[in-house]
Amino acid sequence: MTRTVRTVLGDRDPADLGVTDSHDHLFIRSPLLPGQELDDPRAAEDVLRAYAAAGGRTLVQWTPFGLGRGADSLAALSRTTGVHVVAATGAHQAAHYPPGRFPEPSTPLAGHSDPLEHPDPCTDPYADLADRFVTELTVGLPGAPEGVRAGLIKVAADAGPESRHTRRVLAAAAEAHHATGAPIAVHLEAVGDPQAVLRRLHGRHGVRPDRIILGHLTRLPDPASHRALAAEGVHLALDSPSRAGHPTDHQAFDVIADLVEAGHADRLLLGADTTTRTAREAGGPVRLLTDLAPRLARSYGPELPELLLTTNPAAAFAADWRTP
């Protein structure tokens, strides 16, 4: 089969993506970010036009269902601005949803068995997650024009011990991946355990490492962990700035440099992860192309930004799409 990237305007040859912001948000709202909602289509259009003027050609939005992902606007924005947009299905941490939508995210699973591993579709809020993901990947996004489909599965790992929510969402993502071929992108926390996520997705659920994208590696301070993950074959999304003024922003260049010098440049993706109005006002995805990319080019030559912004995303987001 020929791999393609599923954009909101249809499947594209990976070579058509060009310069890619591999992790960002045109639309997102969360009770954890009051007053910082990204919910204005006109503002999103301004972002895409500025990004295109700076050389950007594709933006991958990691906003999953239930967080105001702007499904009704994405296709029109892509068509108007000429920027390819890849949308996400999936689910974030339970804390990002209204109370009652998901169980308490911090409740750990004890022992080796759990009744939630065998859901009752009449009472289990997770029972239809995989089906929802598959539908959004193969049929379309609710509220969007006909045929506007997601091109990746975005999920999240809660901080601290593995929770019921994390385990169930990762299981649903793996099931949807096996049904469709879609890549899985994972939000990580600074105190999380990316190796545990990899063990669950790959070891338990059989998702190939090269189909997994781990986000927010700049939040994790251990270079040895970064190198070990890259050596497993996963893609590492280095999101800078993760937020305007976020305390991990300054680490991005050093994390990239360490991984490049360790021989893992082919595993790296770059994204701005613009989650707030404040971050958007600070430059959003344009900063990738006017700040970070030139700095990398000065230190390593123009081949490195080309690899991280064009070549690697074309591989990470392309899939042999299947329809169950």
C-alpha positions as CSV (number, residue, x, y, z in Angstrom):
1,M,0.0,0.0,0.0
2,T,1.0,3.6,-0.5
3,R,1.3,5.6,2.7
4,T,-0.6,8.9,2.8
5,V,-1.2,11.7,5.4
6,R,-4.8,12.2,6.2
7,T,-5.6,16.0,6.2
8,V,-8.9,17.7,6.7
9,L,-9.1,18.1,2.9
10,G,-8.2,14.5,2.1
11,D,-5.3,12.1,1.9
12,R,-2.0,13.6,0.7
13,D,1.3,12.2,-0.5
14,P,3.8,12.7,2.5
15,A,6.1,14.6,0.1
16,D,3.4,17.3,-0.2
17,L,3.5,18.3,3.5
18,G,6.6,20.5,3.3
19,V,7.5,22.4,6.4
20,T,5.4,21.0,9.3
21,D,4.5,22.1,12.8
22,S,4.1,18.7,14.2
23,H,2.3,19.6,17.4
24,D,0.0,22.6,17.7
25,H,-3.5,23.9,18.3
26,L,-5.6,26.3,16.3
27,F,-8.6,25.6,18.6
28,I,-8.6,24.4,22.2
29,R,-10.5,25.1,25.4
30,S,-10.1,23.5,28.9
31,P,-11.3,24.2,32.4
32,L,-7.6,24.1,33.3
33,L,-6.9,27.2,31.2
34,P,-9.7,29.6,32.0
35,G,-9.8,32.8,29.9
36,Q,-7.2,31.4,27.5
37,E,-9.5,29.7,25.0
38,L,-8.5,29.5,21.4
39,D,-11.9,29.6,19.8
40,D,-11.9,32.3,17.1
41,P,-11.8,31.1,13.5
42,R,-10.6,34.6,12.3
43,A,-7.7,34.5,14.7
44,A,-6.9,30.9,13.6
45,E,-6.8,32.2,10.0
46,D,-4.4,35.0,10.9
47,V,-2.1,32.4,12.5
48,L,-2.1,30.1,9.5
49,R,-1.5,33.1,7.1
50,A,1.5,34.2,9.2
51,Y,2.8,30.7,9.4
52,A,2.5,30.3,5.6
53,A,4.2,33.6,5.0
54,A,7.1,32.3,7.2
55,G,7.4,29.2,5.1
56,G,5.0,26.8,6.9
57,R,3.0,24.4,4.8
58,T,1.4,21.9,7.3
59,L,0.1,22.2,10.9
60,V,-0.9,19.1,12.9
61,Q,-3.5,20.0,15.6
62,W,-3.4,17.7,18.6
63,T,-6.8,18.8,20.0
64,P,-8.9,15.7,20.7
65,F,-12.7,15.5,21.0
66,G,-14.5,17.5,23.7
67,L,-12.0,20.4,23.8
68,G,-13.4,22.7,21.2
69,R,-11.2,21.5,18.3
70,G,-13.0,23.7,15.7
71,A,-14.1,20.7,13.5
72,D,-16.5,22.9,11.6
73,S,-13.8,25.4,10.6
74,L,-10.7,23.4,9.9
75,A,-11.4,22.5,6.3
76,A,-12.4,26.1,5.3
77,L,-9.3,27.4,7.1
78,S,-7.0,25.0,5.2
79,R,-8.6,25.8,1.9
80,T,-8.5,29.5,2.4
81,T,-4.9,29.7,3.6
82,G,-3.3,26.9,1.6
83,V,-1.9,25.3,4.8
84,H,-2.5,21.5,5.2
85,V,-4.2,20.8,8.5
86,V,-4.1,17.4,10.2
87,A,-6.8,17.0,12.8
88,A,-6.9,14.6,15.8
89,T,-9.3,12.3,17.4
90,G,-8.6,10.9,20.9
91,A,-9.0,12.0,24.5
92,H,-6.9,14.2,26.8
93,Q,-6.4,13.7,30.6
94,A,-9.7,13.4,32.5
95,A,-9.0,16.7,34.2
96,H,-9.5,18.6,31.0
97,Y,-13.2,17.5,30.7
98,P,-16.3,18.5,32.7
99,P,-16.8,16.6,35.9
100,G,-18.4,13.2,35.4
101,R,-17.3,12.7,31.8
102,F,-14.5,10.4,32.9
103,P,-13.7,8.8,36.3
104,E,-11.2,10.4,38.6
105,P,-7.9,10.3,36.8
106,S,-5.6,9.8,39.8
107,T,-7.2,6.5,40.9
108,P,-4.5,3.8,40.3
109,L,-5.2,0.3,39.2
110,A,-4.2,-2.3,41.8
111,G,-3.0,-5.9,41.3
112,H,-3.0,-7.6,37.9
113,S,-6.7,-7.7,37.0
114,D,-9.3,-5.0,36.8
115,P,-12.9,-5.3,35.9
116,L,-12.5,-2.2,33.7
117,E,-10.3,-4.3,31.3
118,H,-13.6,-6.0,30.4
119,P,-16.1,-3.1,29.9
120,D,-19.8,-3.3,30.2
121,P,-21.0,-1.1,27.3
122,C,-24.1,-0.2,29.3
123,T,-22.3,1.4,32.2
124,D,-18.7,2.0,31.2
125,P,-17.9,5.5,29.8
126,Y,-14.9,4.1,28.0
127,A,-16.6,1.3,26.2
128,D,-17.2,3.1,23.0
129,L,-13.9,5.1,22.8
130,A,-12.2,2.9,20.3
131,D,-15.3,3.0,18.0
132,R,-15.5,6.8,18.4
133,F,-11.8,7.1,17.4
134,V,-12.3,4.8,14.4
135,T,-15.3,6.7,13.2
136,E,-13.6,10.0,13.4
137,L,-10.6,8.6,11.5
138,T,-12.5,6.9,8.7
139,V,-15.9,8.6,8.4
140,G,-15.6,12.1,9.7
141,L,-15.6,14.5,12.6
142,P,-18.9,15.4,14.3
143,G,-19.9,18.9,13.3
144,A,-17.6,19.1,10.3
145,P,-18.5,19.1,6.6
146,E,-18.9,15.6,5.1
147,G,-15.6,13.7,4.7
148,V,-13.5,15.8,7.1
149,R,-11.6,13.2,9.0
150,A,-9.0,13.0,11.7
151,G,-5.4,12.0,10.8
152,L,-4.0,10.9,14.1
153,I,-5.0,9.7,17.6
154,K,-4.0,12.1,20.4
155,V,-4.1,10.7,24.0
156,A,-2.5,11.7,27.3
157,A,-0.8,10.1,30.2
158,D,-1.7,11.4,33.6
159,A,1.0,12.5,36.0
160,G,2.2,10.0,38.6
161,P,1.0,6.4,38.9
162,E,-0.8,4.9,35.9
163,S,-4.5,5.7,36.3
164,R,-7.6,3.9,35.1
165,H,-8.2,6.8,32.7
166,T,-4.7,6.5,31.2
167,R,-4.9,2.7,30.8
168,R,-8.3,2.7,29.2
169,V,-7.6,5.6,26.8
170,L,-4.3,4.0,25.7
171,A,-6.1,0.7,25.1
172,A,-8.7,2.4,23.0
173,A,-6.1,4.3,21.0
174,A,-4.2,1.0,20.3
175,E,-7.4,-0.7,19.2
176,A,-8.2,2.2,16.8
177,H,-4.7,2.2,15.5
178,H,-4.8,-1.5,14.7
179,A,-8.2,-1.0,12.9
180,T,-7.1,2.0,10.9
181,G,-3.3,2.4,10.8
182,A,-3.4,5.9,12.3
183,P,-0.4,7.1,14.3
184,I,-0.8,7.7,18.0
185,A,0.5,10.9,19.6
186,V,0.9,11.0,23.4
187,H,0.8,14.1,25.7
188,L,3.3,13.5,28.6
189,E,3.7,15.3,31.9
190,A,7.0,16.4,33.5
191,V,6.6,13.8,36.3
192,G,5.2,11.1,34.0
193,D,6.8,7.9,32.8
194,P,7.2,7.7,29.1
195,Q,8.8,4.3,29.3
196,A,5.6,3.0,31.0
197,V,3.5,4.5,28.1
198,L,5.8,2.8,25.6
199,R,5.6,-0.5,27.5
200,R,1.8,-0.3,27.5
201,L,1.3,0.7,23.8
202,H,4.0,-1.4,22.3
203,G,4.6,-4.2,24.8
204,R,1.0,-4.8,25.9
205,H,-1.0,-3.6,22.9
206,G,1.4,-4.3,20.0
207,V,1.7,-0.8,18.5
208,R,4.9,-0.5,16.6
209,P,7.3,2.1,18.1
210,D,7.5,4.0,14.8
211,R,3.7,4.6,15.0
212,I,4.1,6.3,18.3
213,I,4.8,10.0,18.8
214,L,5.7,11.1,22.4
215,G,5.1,14.8,23.1
216,H,6.6,17.3,25.6
217,L,10.0,15.6,25.9
218,T,11.5,19.0,26.7
219,R,9.6,18.8,30.0
220,L,11.5,15.7,31.1
221,P,15.0,16.5,32.4
222,D,16.7,13.1,31.8
223,P,18.8,13.0,28.6
224,A,19.4,9.3,29.0
225,S,15.7,8.7,29.0
226,H,15.3,10.7,25.8
227,R,18.1,8.7,24.1
228,A,16.6,5.4,25.2
229,L,13.2,6.3,23.8
230,A,14.7,7.4,20.5
231,A,16.6,4.1,20.3
232,E,13.4,2.2,20.6
233,G,12.2,3.8,17.4
234,V,9.5,6.2,18.6
235,H,9.2,9.7,17.3
236,L,9.9,12.4,19.9
237,A,7.9,15.7,19.5
238,L,9.9,18.5,21.0
239,D,7.4,21.3,21.6
240,S,9.0,24.7,22.0
241,P,7.6,26.9,23.2
242,S,5.1,24.6,25.0
243,R,3.6,27.8,26.4
244,A,4.8,31.4,26.4
245,G,7.2,31.7,29.2
246,H,6.9,28.1,30.2
247,P,9.9,27.1,32.4
248,T,10.9,24.3,30.1
249,D,11.1,26.4,26.9
250,H,14.9,27.1,27.4
251,Q,15.6,23.3,27.4
252,A,14.4,22.7,23.8
253,F,17.7,23.5,22.1
254,D,19.8,21.5,24.5
255,V,17.5,18.5,24.3
256,I,17.6,18.6,20.5
257,A,21.4,19.0,20.5
258,D,21.9,16.0,22.8
259,L,19.7,13.8,20.7
260,V,21.3,14.9,17.4
261,E,24.8,14.3,18.8
262,A,23.7,10.9,20.0
263,G,22.6,10.0,16.4
264,H,18.8,10.2,16.8
265,A,18.0,13.2,14.6
266,D,15.8,11.0,12.4
267,R,13.4,10.5,15.4
268,L,12.8,14.2,16.1
269,L,9.8,16.4,15.3
270,L,9.2,20.1,16.2
271,G,6.0,21.7,17.3
272,A,4.9,25.0,19.0
273,D,2.0,23.5,21.0
274,T,0.2,26.8,21.2
275,T,-2.4,26.2,23.9
276,T,-3.3,29.7,25.1
277,R,-4.0,33.1,23.8
278,T,-0.8,34.3,25.6
279,A,1.3,31.8,23.7
280,R,-0.4,32.8,20.4
281,E,0.4,36.5,21.0
282,A,4.1,35.5,21.7
283,G,4.4,34.1,18.2
284,G,2.9,30.6,18.2
285,P,4.0,28.4,15.3
286,V,5.8,31.2,13.5
287,R,8.5,31.1,16.3
288,L,9.5,27.7,15.1
289,L,10.5,29.1,11.8
290,T,11.9,32.5,12.8
291,D,13.6,31.5,16.0
292,L,14.3,27.8,16.6
293,A,14.9,26.7,13.0
294,P,17.5,29.4,12.3
295,R,19.3,28.6,15.5
296,L,19.5,25.0,14.6
297,A,20.7,25.9,11.1
298,R,23.5,28.1,12.4
299,S,24.7,25.3,14.7
300,Y,24.3,22.2,12.5
301,G,23.6,23.5,9.0
302,P,20.4,23.8,7.0
303,E,20.0,20.0,6.7
304,L,18.9,19.6,10.3
305,P,15.9,22.0,10.2
306,E,14.9,20.3,6.9
307,L,15.1,16.9,8.6
308,L,13.1,17.9,11.7
309,L,10.5,20.1,10.0
310,T,10.0,18.3,6.7
311,T,11.5,14.8,6.3
312,N,10.6,13.4,9.7
313,P,7.0,14.6,9.9
314,A,6.3,13.1,6.4
315,A,7.3,9.7,7.9
316,A,5.7,10.1,11.3
317,F,2.2,11.1,10.1
318,A,1.9,8.9,7.0
319,A,-0.1,5.7,7.3
320,D,-1.3,2.7,5.4
321,W,-4.9,3.6,6.0
322,R,-7.4,0.9,6.6
323,T,-11.2,1.0,7.0
324,P,-12.5,-1.7,9.3
